[in-house]
């Protein structure tokens, strides 16, 4: 799981753990925990899919991806990834998408 996905997973878990006991019933706590886990997993999965597709398209279009660009992709949030994914077809080079690369 990527760092972004892990953060969503952790946030979902914390939300489920926090909300469950406040409801006063174990069933609600378990339900909140499960919902938080599912939400975190889903967001992490979606982010990972977009990250992988972006890297694949960049490699196909521009060849090898510098480590600096890979790092930016792996630490980006979902809106940034989606924005780059939309621009990959029109960008003339990696520098126009990400600035100077290593």
N, C-alpha and C positions, 0 to 999 in steps of 0.2 A: 504494500500500500504506500502511496506517495505521502510526502509530508502534509500536503493539503488534505488529502483523503483521511489521513490519520487524525488531523485536527478535527474534521467533521465527525469522525467516528468517536473521538474522545468527547467532543461537545455533546453529541447525542447520548452517550453513556452517562455523562454528568447530569444532563437534563432528566433522564429517566430515573436516576438514583435520587435526585433532589425532589422531583415531583411525587414520586411514589409514596414515601412515608407521610407526606403532607395530606394525602387523601385519606389516611387513617385505615386503609385496608390493604392487606398483603396483595390481593389480586390486582388492585390498582397500581401498586408499586411494581409488580411484575410486568403488568401491561405497559406502564411507562418506560420501564427498562428495555423491554423488547422493542417498543416503538422507537426509542432513542437509538438502539443498536441498529435497527433496520434503516433508519434515516441516515445515520452516519455511514453505514456500509454503502447505501445507494449513492450518496454524494461522492464518496471516495471512488466508487466504481465508475461513475460518470466522468469524474475528473481524470481518472486514469485512462479511460477510453479516448477522451479528447486529447490528452497529452500524447498518447501513442499515435493517434492519427495525425496530429500536427507534425511530430517527428518524422513519420513515414513520408508525408507529403513534402516536407522540407528536403529530406534526403533525395527523394525522387526528382525534385525540381532543381536543387542546388548542389547535390553531391554530399560529401562528408560534412557533418555539422560540427563546428568547433565546440570545444568543451564549455566555453563561456555561454554559448547559446543553449546547450543542453542543460546547464545549471539554471539559467533563467526559466526555461520551460519547466523543469522539475520543481521549482519553488514558486511558480506563478499561481495566482488564483484563477478560478474558472472563468470569470469575465475576460481576463487578459488572454487566456488560452483561446477562448472563442473568437476574440477579436483578431488574434494572429491567424487563426484557422481561416477566417474570412478573407484576410489580406494575402495569404500565401499564393493565390493564383495571379494576383495583379502585381506583386512586388517584383522589381527588376533584379534584386539581389538580397542577401541576408542583411546587409548593412542597412538597407532602407527599412527593414522590419525591426531590427534589434539594435541598431547603432553599431559602433566598432566592435568587432568580435576578435577573440584570441585564436 
